[in-house]
Amino acid sequence: MTLPLIRFHGSAAALLAAAAMVGALVALPAATFAQDVSDVRMVPPSSGGADYWSRWRGPSGQGVVDDAGYPDTWSDSTNVLWKTAVPGTGHSSPIVWGDQIFLTTSRDRGRQVSMLSFRRSDGELLWETDVPEGRPERHHGKNTPASATPTTDGEGVYASFGSRGLVAVDFDGNLLWHRDLGPISNYHGPAGSPLLYRDSVIIYQDQDRGAFVVALDARTGETRWQTERSARVGWGTPIAITAGDHDELIVSSQGQVQSYNPQTGEELWNCGGNLREVIPTPVVGHGLVFCASGRAGPTLAIKPGGRGDVSGTHLEWKTTRGSPFVPSPVLYGDYLYQLNDMSSIITCLNAKTGETVWQERLGRPSREGISASPVVVDDKLFVTNDNGQTFVLKTGPAFELLHINDIGERTLASPALVDGTWYIRTTREIIAIGE
């Protein structure tokens, strides 16, 4: 019998009881405890990054916007400040620094990929920089050679193009460096976004052969460390967290979640439980790291700070209720919100216990119908489906749909929010939404 929620508390009695409930007792290897970590948070972006939207999922790293004053209502004309056509195709989400918006795009079926810069104040295309020629790849129909979201530290803009490598450009579009990391053999094509940690650019590539996680010098592109991995498929983005008195690099991918020392690449701990296909980016809070996997796989709540295999000691709870395939979860207050994009269902979980608080359907059920990750701003949860409809919900312990916005364009990228304005990339345009 499969239970929707299993809670673990580390004691032998609790483990035996949980095993009896699922009908099988599994011997779990012991782990060496590093410390009791109760303070877990995202490593903030570089200096100045908190003022803009400098990375995937924004300053918080998990889609939560601290400031207020953003409109919650729009259409294809209402509250639209400007619209600009985006050349080529791509689903990377916009990032923002100063008066510039950065995107990636591809042309000629992926044979040409490039970085774009738009002026934030009026949407004018400022420049386009082509990436050096390289290997074209096969991609899933909802993926593109320009799906990974770039990141910036205010000096360089760093972007991944899979088998075309990692590039860095300056704010005028000049190529600073280009690193070929070899061919990426992943049956849906690569899509994970790079992470800036201090002055390193970190990315992982799980594939049929030669999977790895690597840290490059942000100034030169030279390798600082590279660690082999055994996973054969994955499209996620790593996160950097502070757990007590140290930092950890978290990679949630095929079969397990792993933690590395972000300065050396040494594996710190691993926790089993993920399914084969993993896309969502983990979120953190309440002393836990929350990782979701599979098309309807479990969501794991893990206490960081361990050593070795922590599957039997640091897994606080797991549940299959509402787990997403593509969109990342969002944690706000005591609640973890997840989107089952295989059936258009949103689930609110108690983040501390994993218990379901409420679960509702958003619009018509659609298989793989939500790609953008949700955001929270002004105590409201915004969920955008692939058709460009945004469901605006009140956050909290009761489901309350406030209204639905329709931008009228297919939308797979996640938004960026800066200074009271939304920046939304559709399949054809970049749109500024403000009052």
C-alpha positions as CSV (number, residue, x, y, z in Angstrom):
1,M,0.0,0.0,0.0
2,T,1.3,3.4,-0.9
3,L,0.7,6.2,1.6
4,P,0.4,9.8,0.5
5,L,2.4,11.0,3.5
6,I,5.1,9.4,5.6
7,R,6.7,11.3,8.4
8,F,10.2,10.4,9.8
9,H,11.6,11.4,13.1
10,G,14.9,9.6,13.2
11,S,14.2,7.2,16.1
12,A,14.3,3.4,15.6
13,A,10.8,3.1,16.8
14,A,9.5,5.6,14.3
15,L,11.4,4.0,11.5
16,L,10.0,0.6,12.3
17,A,6.5,1.9,12.6
18,A,6.8,3.7,9.2
19,A,8.2,0.6,7.6
20,A,5.4,-1.6,9.0
21,M,2.8,0.9,7.6
22,V,4.2,0.5,4.0
23,G,4.6,-3.3,4.4
24,A,8.4,-3.5,4.2
25,L,11.3,-2.9,6.4
26,V,14.4,-1.5,4.7
27,A,17.8,-1.5,6.4
28,L,19.0,2.1,6.3
29,P,22.8,2.9,6.5
30,A,23.9,5.0,9.4
31,A,24.9,8.6,8.9
32,T,27.4,10.7,10.8
33,F,25.7,13.8,12.1
34,A,27.6,17.1,11.5
35,Q,25.3,19.2,13.7
36,D,21.7,20.0,14.5
37,V,20.9,22.7,11.8
38,S,17.7,24.7,12.5
39,D,18.6,27.9,10.5
40,V,18.5,27.1,6.8
41,R,18.2,29.8,4.2
42,M,19.2,30.6,0.6
43,V,22.6,32.2,0.1
44,P,21.7,35.7,-1.1
45,P,22.8,37.1,-4.5
46,S,25.9,39.2,-4.9
47,S,26.0,42.8,-3.7
48,G,23.3,44.8,-5.5
49,G,21.5,41.6,-6.6
50,A,18.8,42.0,-4.0
51,D,17.7,45.3,-5.7
52,Y,17.0,43.6,-9.0
53,W,16.0,40.1,-10.4
54,S,19.5,38.8,-11.1
55,R,18.9,35.1,-11.2
56,W,16.4,32.3,-11.7
57,R,13.5,32.8,-9.2
58,G,14.7,36.2,-8.2
59,P,16.6,37.6,-5.1
60,S,14.9,35.1,-2.8
61,G,15.9,32.2,-5.0
62,Q,12.5,30.8,-4.6
63,G,10.0,33.1,-6.2
64,V,9.0,35.2,-3.2
65,V,9.0,39.0,-3.7
66,D,9.6,41.0,-0.5
67,D,8.5,44.5,-1.8
68,A,4.9,45.5,-2.6
69,G,3.1,47.7,-5.1
70,Y,2.8,45.4,-8.0
71,P,-0.5,45.2,-10.0
72,D,-2.4,42.0,-9.6
73,T,-4.7,42.5,-12.6
74,W,-3.8,42.6,-16.3
75,S,-4.8,41.5,-19.8
76,D,-3.3,41.9,-23.2
77,S,-3.9,45.6,-22.9
78,T,-4.8,46.5,-19.3
79,N,-1.7,47.7,-17.3
80,V,0.6,47.0,-20.2
81,L,3.4,49.5,-20.2
82,W,5.1,48.2,-23.3
83,K,5.5,45.1,-25.5
84,T,8.6,44.2,-27.6
85,A,9.0,41.3,-30.0
86,V,11.7,38.8,-29.0
87,P,13.6,37.4,-32.0
88,G,14.0,33.7,-32.3
89,T,12.6,31.1,-29.9
90,G,13.4,30.4,-26.3
91,H,11.8,29.8,-22.9
92,S,14.5,31.2,-20.6
93,S,13.1,33.6,-18.0
94,P,14.1,37.2,-18.0
95,I,16.6,38.6,-15.5
96,V,17.0,42.3,-14.7
97,W,19.9,44.5,-13.5
98,G,19.8,48.3,-13.7
99,D,18.0,49.4,-16.8
100,Q,18.7,46.1,-18.7
101,I,16.7,42.9,-19.2
102,F,18.6,39.9,-20.3
103,L,17.2,36.9,-22.2
104,T,18.6,34.0,-24.3
105,T,17.2,33.0,-27.7
106,S,17.8,30.5,-30.6
107,R,17.4,30.6,-34.3
108,D,17.6,28.2,-37.3
109,R,16.5,25.2,-35.2
110,G,19.1,25.8,-32.6
111,R,22.1,26.2,-34.9
112,Q,22.4,29.8,-33.7
113,V,22.0,30.8,-30.1
114,S,22.5,34.2,-28.5
115,M,22.1,36.6,-25.6
116,L,19.8,39.5,-25.8
117,S,19.5,42.8,-23.9
118,F,16.5,45.0,-23.7
119,R,16.2,48.4,-22.1
120,R,13.9,48.1,-19.1
121,S,12.4,51.5,-19.3
122,D,10.9,51.2,-22.8
123,G,11.7,47.6,-24.1
124,E,14.0,48.6,-26.9
125,L,16.4,45.9,-28.0
126,L,19.9,47.1,-27.1
127,W,22.1,44.3,-28.5
128,E,22.3,40.7,-29.4
129,T,25.5,38.6,-29.0
130,D,25.9,35.3,-30.8
131,V,27.4,32.3,-29.0
132,P,30.4,30.7,-30.8
133,E,29.3,27.9,-33.2
134,G,28.9,24.4,-31.7
135,R,26.9,21.2,-31.6
136,P,23.1,21.5,-32.2
137,E,21.0,19.2,-30.0
138,R,17.7,17.4,-30.0
139,H,15.1,18.9,-27.7
140,H,11.7,18.1,-26.3
141,G,8.9,20.0,-28.0
142,K,8.5,22.3,-24.9
143,N,12.3,22.7,-24.6
144,T,14.6,24.9,-26.7
145,P,18.3,25.5,-27.0
146,A,17.6,28.6,-25.0
147,S,15.7,27.4,-22.0
148,A,18.2,28.0,-19.2
149,T,17.8,31.3,-17.4
150,P,21.0,33.4,-17.3
151,T,22.4,35.0,-14.1
152,T,24.3,38.2,-13.4
153,D,26.5,39.8,-10.7
154,G,26.2,43.3,-12.2
155,E,29.5,42.9,-14.1
156,G,29.0,39.8,-16.3
157,V,26.0,37.9,-17.6
158,Y,26.4,34.1,-17.5
159,A,24.3,31.7,-19.6
160,S,24.3,28.0,-20.4
161,F,23.5,26.6,-23.8
162,G,24.0,22.9,-23.2
163,S,26.4,21.4,-25.7
164,R,27.2,24.9,-26.9
165,G,28.8,25.6,-23.5
166,L,28.7,28.4,-20.9
167,V,29.3,32.0,-21.9
168,A,29.9,35.3,-20.1
169,V,29.2,38.7,-21.7
170,D,29.5,42.2,-20.3
171,F,26.7,44.7,-20.1
172,D,27.5,46.0,-23.6
173,G,27.3,42.5,-25.1
174,N,31.0,41.8,-25.5
175,L,32.0,38.2,-25.1
176,L,34.1,37.8,-22.0
177,W,34.7,34.0,-22.2
178,H,33.3,30.8,-23.6
179,R,33.7,27.3,-22.1
180,D,32.9,24.2,-24.0
181,L,31.9,21.6,-21.4
182,G,31.5,18.8,-24.0
183,P,28.4,17.3,-25.7
184,I,25.4,16.9,-23.4
185,S,23.4,13.7,-24.1
186,N,20.0,14.2,-22.4
187,Y,16.9,12.9,-24.2
188,H,14.9,16.1,-23.7
189,G,17.9,18.4,-24.2
190,P,19.5,20.3,-21.3
191,A,17.7,23.1,-19.5
192,G,19.2,23.7,-16.0
193,S,20.2,27.2,-15.2
194,P,23.6,28.3,-13.8
195,L,24.1,29.4,-10.2
196,L,26.3,32.2,-9.1
197,Y,27.9,31.4,-5.7
198,R,30.4,34.1,-4.6
199,D,32.6,34.5,-7.6
200,S,31.9,31.0,-9.1
201,V,29.5,29.9,-11.8
202,I,28.1,26.5,-10.9
203,I,26.1,24.1,-13.1
204,Y,25.4,20.4,-13.2
205,Q,24.7,18.3,-16.3
206,D,23.2,14.8,-15.8
207,Q,23.4,12.7,-18.9
208,D,23.9,9.2,-20.4
209,R,27.7,9.3,-19.9
210,G,30.0,11.7,-18.1
211,A,27.6,13.5,-15.8
212,F,29.2,16.2,-13.6
213,V,28.8,19.3,-11.4
214,V,31.3,22.0,-12.1
215,A,32.3,25.4,-10.7
216,L,34.0,28.0,-13.0
217,D,35.7,31.2,-12.1
218,A,33.2,33.9,-13.0
219,R,36.0,36.3,-14.2
220,T,37.9,33.8,-16.5
221,G,35.7,30.7,-17.0
222,E,38.5,28.5,-15.8
223,T,37.5,25.3,-13.8
224,R,37.8,25.6,-10.1
225,W,36.5,22.1,-9.4
226,Q,34.6,19.4,-11.1
227,T,32.9,16.4,-9.5
228,E,31.6,13.3,-11.4
229,R,28.0,12.3,-10.9
230,S,26.2,9.0,-11.6
231,A,22.8,10.4,-12.6
232,R,21.9,9.8,-16.2
233,V,19.1,12.4,-16.7
234,G,18.0,15.6,-15.1
235,W,17.1,19.2,-16.0
236,G,17.3,21.0,-12.6
237,T,19.1,24.0,-11.2
238,P,21.3,23.8,-8.1
239,I,20.8,26.1,-5.1
240,A,23.3,27.3,-2.5
241,I,22.1,27.4,1.1
242,T,23.4,28.4,4.4
243,A,22.9,25.6,7.0
244,G,23.9,26.7,10.4
245,D,27.6,27.7,10.2
246,H,28.4,26.5,6.7
247,D,27.2,26.6,3.1
248,E,25.9,23.7,1.0
249,L,25.3,23.2,-2.7
250,I,22.1,21.3,-3.2
251,V,21.5,19.2,-6.3
252,S,18.1,17.4,-6.7
253,S,18.2,15.0,-9.5
254,Q,17.6,11.4,-10.6
255,G,17.0,9.1,-7.6
256,Q,18.4,11.3,-4.9
257,V,19.2,14.7,-3.5
258,Q,22.9,15.4,-2.9
259,S,24.8,18.1,-1.0
260,Y,28.2,19.3,-2.0
261,N,30.8,21.7,-0.5
262,P,30.3,24.6,-2.9
263,Q,34.0,25.6,-2.6
264,T,35.6,22.2,-3.2
265,G,32.9,20.0,-4.9
266,E,33.2,17.4,-2.1
267,E,29.9,15.5,-1.6
268,L,28.6,16.0,2.0
269,W,25.5,13.9,2.1
270,N,22.9,12.2,-0.1
271,C,19.2,11.3,0.5
272,G,17.3,8.8,-1.7
273,G,13.7,9.1,-2.7
274,N,13.5,11.0,-5.9
275,L,12.1,9.5,-9.0
276,R,13.9,9.3,-12.4
277,E,12.9,12.7,-13.9
278,V,13.6,15.8,-11.9
279,I,13.1,19.4,-13.0
280,P,11.8,21.5,-10.1
281,T,14.3,23.7,-8.1
282,P,14.4,23.1,-4.4
283,V,13.2,25.6,-1.8
284,V,14.2,26.0,1.8
285,G,12.7,27.1,5.2
286,H,11.8,25.8,8.6
287,G,15.2,24.1,8.8
288,L,14.4,22.0,5.8
289,V,15.2,21.6,2.1
290,F,12.1,20.7,0.0
291,C,12.7,18.8,-3.2
292,A,10.1,17.5,-5.7
293,S,10.5,14.9,-8.4
294,G,8.9,13.0,-11.2
295,R,5.6,13.4,-13.0
296,A,3.7,12.6,-9.7
297,G,6.6,11.7,-7.6
298,P,7.4,12.4,-3.9
299,T,8.2,15.7,-2.4
300,L,11.0,15.3,0.2
301,A,11.6,17.5,3.2
302,I,15.2,17.0,4.3
303,K,17.2,18.4,7.2
304,P,20.6,19.5,5.8
305,G,23.8,19.3,7.8
306,G,24.4,15.5,7.7
307,R,27.1,13.4,6.4
308,G,27.0,10.3,4.1
309,D,23.6,8.6,3.4
310,V,21.0,10.5,5.4
311,S,18.0,8.8,4.0
312,G,17.1,7.2,7.3
313,T,18.1,10.0,9.6
314,H,17.4,13.4,8.0
315,L,14.3,12.8,6.0
316,E,11.6,14.6,8.0
317,W,8.6,13.8,5.7
318,K,7.7,12.8,2.2
319,T,4.4,12.9,0.2
320,T,3.2,12.4,-3.3
321,R,0.3,14.8,-2.9
322,G,0.4,17.5,-5.6
323,S,4.1,16.9,-6.6
324,P,5.0,18.8,-9.8
325,F,6.8,17.6,-13.0
326,V,8.1,21.0,-14.3
327,P,7.2,24.0,-12.1
328,S,9.1,24.6,-8.9
329,P,7.3,24.8,-5.6
330,V,7.1,28.0,-3.6
331,L,7.4,28.3,0.2
332,Y,5.6,31.2,1.9
333,G,5.1,31.3,5.7
334,D,4.1,27.9,7.0
335,Y,2.8,26.7,3.6
336,L,4.4,24.9,0.7
337,Y,2.5,25.4,-2.6
338,Q,3.0,22.8,-5.4
339,L,1.5,22.5,-8.9
340,N,0.7,19.1,-10.4
341,D,1.1,20.2,-14.0
342,M,-0.1,16.8,-15.2
343,S,-3.6,17.7,-14.1
344,S,-3.6,21.4,-13.3
345,I,-4.0,20.9,-9.6
346,I,-2.5,23.1,-6.9
347,T,-1.8,21.7,-3.5
348,C,-1.1,23.6,-0.3
349,L,0.9,21.6,2.3
350,N,1.9,22.3,5.8
351,A,5.6,22.8,5.3
352,K,6.5,21.5,8.8
353,T,4.5,18.3,8.6
354,G,3.8,17.6,4.9
355,E,0.1,17.3,5.6
356,T,-2.3,18.5,3.0
357,V,-4.1,21.8,3.9
358,W,-6.1,22.2,0.7
359,Q,-6.1,21.0,-2.9
360,E,-7.9,22.5,-5.9
361,R,-8.0,22.5,-9.7
362,L,-7.0,25.6,-11.6
363,G,-9.1,25.8,-14.8
364,R,-9.4,23.0,-17.2
365,P,-7.3,20.0,-16.6
366,S,-4.3,19.9,-19.0
367,R,-1.5,17.4,-19.2
368,E,1.8,19.2,-18.9
369,G,-0.1,22.5,-19.1
370,I,2.0,24.6,-16.6
371,S,5.7,25.3,-17.2
372,A,6.2,28.7,-15.4
373,S,7.1,28.5,-11.7
374,P,4.7,30.4,-9.3
375,V,5.6,33.6,-7.5
376,V,4.3,35.2,-4.3
377,V,3.9,39.0,-4.0
378,D,1.7,41.1,-1.7
379,D,0.5,37.9,0.1
380,K,-0.9,36.6,-3.2
381,L,0.1,33.5,-5.2
382,F,0.4,33.9,-9.0
383,V,0.2,30.8,-11.1
384,T,0.6,31.1,-14.9
385,N,-0.3,28.3,-17.3
386,D,1.0,27.7,-20.7
387,N,-1.9,29.5,-22.3
388,G,-1.0,32.8,-20.6
389,Q,-3.7,32.7,-17.9
390,T,-2.6,33.7,-14.5
391,F,-4.6,32.5,-11.5
392,V,-4.3,34.9,-8.6
393,L,-4.9,33.3,-5.2
394,K,-4.9,34.4,-1.6
395,T,-2.1,32.8,0.3
396,G,-3.0,31.0,3.5
397,P,-4.8,28.0,4.9
398,A,-8.0,28.4,2.8
399,F,-8.3,28.2,-1.0
400,E,-9.4,31.6,-2.4
401,L,-9.2,32.4,-6.1
402,L,-9.3,36.2,-6.4
403,H,-9.4,36.4,-10.2
404,I,-7.8,35.2,-13.5
405,N,-5.6,37.4,-15.8
406,D,-5.2,36.5,-19.4
407,I,-2.3,38.0,-21.3
408,G,-3.4,36.3,-24.6
409,E,-0.1,34.7,-25.4
410,R,1.5,31.3,-24.8
411,T,3.8,31.6,-21.8
412,L,6.3,29.0,-20.6
413,A,8.9,31.3,-18.9
414,S,8.6,32.5,-15.3
415,P,8.3,36.3,-14.7
416,A,10.7,38.8,-13.2
417,L,9.5,41.5,-10.8
418,V,11.4,44.8,-10.1
419,D,10.2,48.1,-8.8
420,G,6.5,47.5,-9.1
421,T,6.7,46.1,-12.7
422,W,6.3,42.5,-14.0
423,Y,8.4,41.4,-16.9
424,I,6.8,38.5,-18.7
425,R,8.3,36.6,-21.6
426,T,5.8,34.9,-23.9
427,T,6.8,32.8,-26.8
428,R,6.8,35.9,-29.0
429,E,7.3,39.0,-26.8
430,I,8.7,40.5,-23.6
431,I,5.9,42.5,-21.9
432,A,6.1,45.0,-19.0
433,I,3.1,45.0,-16.7
434,G,2.7,48.0,-14.3
435,E,0.3,50.6,-13.2
